[in-house]
Amino acid sequence: MKFSRFFPSLVRFLGALVFLAGSGRADYKQAVQYYSQQRYDKAIQELKPELDLNPEWEFGHRLMGLSYLSLKNNALAVASLTRAVQLKSTAFSAYQGLGQAYFNMQKFDNCVQILNQGEQFAKTSEDKYKLYHLRGSAYYRLEKFNEAVNDLTGAIRIQGSDWTDFSQLGIVFYNLNRQDEAIQTLLRALAPVRASD
């Protein structure tokens, strides 16, 4: 799963949070700006002193965790995003980011658990797609095929253009001895490949 695909919507979300938070912290605004410029290391540098002064600042932990995730530092992303969740984050991005970090670390059970916890905050169709896609992929890896069918089907219903959803779902159908559905779904996974030939 490519995190960069969801980057533009995440930047819009973070920009809205800057406006809503109304914090007078110059470092905070600078950190958000660095994040939107994909200068994640700079964003982290700006956030660290603020978090030392205010360790209960949920948004700071969330932004730092998402920055670490973008830098592919999954262990530090888990630490920061776990803290954001502990501080009762209501932002789906905290749960989705934490789930993605766990997925990247091949901790699929943890990924499913945190996505289940954050599902109530997935309000938009884009958030719901991310939830179903990531959790379905985790169920697929865990070989929990019945659960994978539900989430991957949900992801396809929302955004039927990701061939990985179709390919995983086709293999899931095959493992559930639903051969006709497996063939049809795998052919749909190949459709974008055939179109580019």
N, C-alpha and C positions, 0 to 999 in steps of 0.2 A: 504494500500500500504506500502510495507516495503522499507524504505530508504536504509537499509543495502544492498539490492540487487544491488544497483547502486554504492556502495562504491568503488569497485576496479577501475572502469572507472573514477570516480571522482578524485581519488588519482593520476592516470596517468595524468589527465587533469591539476591538480594543480602542479604536477611536471614539466610539460611542461611550465606552466606559470612562475614558478620560473626561469627556464632557460631563457625564453624570456624576462622577466621583467628586468633581469640584475641588480637588485637593490643591493646596497652594504650593505643593512641593515642586520645586524646579527640577530636581533630579528625577522625579516621577515622570514628568512630561518629557524630559529628555530621554528617559529610558524607553518610553512608548515610541518616541520618534526613531530612536536607534532600532528598535524592534521592527518598525514598519519599513525601515531601510535595509532590513536583513543583516544588521550589524549586532548580532546577538551577544557577542562578547562585551561590547560596549554597554549594551542594555544591562547586562549582569553587573558590570562595574558600577553603574549608576544606582542599581537597586540595593546592592549589599549594604552600604552605609545606612540607607533608610530602613532596611529590615533589621539592622542591629539596634536602631533606635526604637523601632516599632515592630516587634516580632509577631504581633497579632494582626498584621496587615495582610489580609487574605489576597487582595489583588496583587500585591508585590510578590508574594510567594507563587501565585499563578503565573504571572508574567515571567518570573525567573525560571520557573519550571518549563514553560513553553519555549523559552530561549535555550535552555539546556537541551530540550528535545530537538530543537532545530539544529543544534550543534552535534547531535547524535551522542550526547552524553546522557545515556538513559538512566544510569544510577543516580546522578544528581537531579535529573528531571523527576524521577520517582520521589526523591526526598522532598523537593520543593512542592510538587503537586500534591503529595500526600498531606503536607502541612496545610495547603490551601483547602483541601477536602476536610481536614480536621477542624478548620476554622469555619466550617459550614458554608462552603462555597455554593452558590446557586447558579453558577455559570457552567454550562455543559462543557465548555472548552477545558475546564480543569479535569473533569472526569474522562473526557475523550483523550486529552493529552496523556493523562496517567495510564489509561488503557493502552494507548499506542506505545508508551515506554515499556510497559509490561509485555506487550506483544513482541516488541523488538528484542526483548530479553528472553523470549520464548517462555514466559511465565503466563501461559494462556488461561489457567484457572483464575489468576489474579486479574487478568484483563477482563474476563467475563464478570467477575464479582464487582469490580469498580464500575463497569458499564451498566450493570443492573442497578447499582446504587444511584448512578447519575441519570438514568433513563427519564426520570420525572422532569429533568431540566432540558431535555431535548424537545424544544418547542417548534422549531422551524422544520420544513421538509429537508433542508440541507443537513441540519443536526441529526434528524432521524435517519437519513441516508448514512451518515458517518457511523452512527450507532449500529445499524443493522449490518453494514459492510464489515466493520471491524469485529463486532461480536460474532457475526456469522463466520468470519475467517478464523477466529479463535476456536469456535465450536468445531469447525472443519479440522483444524489441527489437533483438537482433542478427540477427534473421531466420535463426536456426539452429533450424529448425522440428523436425527429428527429435529434437534434444536437448530442445526445449521440450515435445514430446509426453510424453516420459518423466517430466520433473519435474512438469508440470502434472497429468498423470494421477496421479502419486504424491501430490500435494497434495490432489487431489479424493478419492482413496481414503482419506486420513486424515481430512479435514474437508471434506465435500462441500457446504458451505453458502456458499462465497464465489463470488458471481456473476462476479467478475473472472477467477477461474480458468477457469470454464466459457466465458466470452466469449473469452478469449485462446486457449484450446484449440480452440474452434470456428473461429476465424480461422486458426489453425495448420493444422487439418485441411483447411480450404478451400485454403490455399496448397500443401498436399501433394496436392491433387486427390482428397481423400477426402470427396466431397460429402455422402454420406449421414451420415457421422459428424459432419461440420460442421453440418448442419441439426439433427440430434438434440442436439448439444452446445449450439448457440446457443439452441435452444428451452429447454433446461434453464437457461441463463443468464437467460432472460426470465421464468422461472417465479416468482421472488420479486417481480418487478415486477408481474406479472399478479395475484399474490395480494394485493398492497397496493392495487390499483385498486378 
